[in-house]
């Protein structure tokens, strides 16, 4: 349970030690992105990311802003697509 939401996902292992490690990593990922990622769009995720870079040098912030803008422009389905609908094949393409 993350942020009072049940999350069910296979850890793809029968080894208890490995399962505990993967569960810890899964919980950390869900706490960062939020268990309600199904309502988060690419545009919102990029904006949230850019807010975390504001303490860096201006050149670094500008580079990251350009990268986010390029990602939003080139993303299949546009920047208003839901993050939860992103397929593994879209990320590796």
Secondary structure, 3 states (H helix, E strand, C coil): CECCECCCCCCCCCCHHHHHHHHHHHHHHHHHHCCCHHHCEHHHHHHHHHHCCCCCCHHHHHHHHHHHHHHHHHCCCCCCCEHHHCCHHHHHC
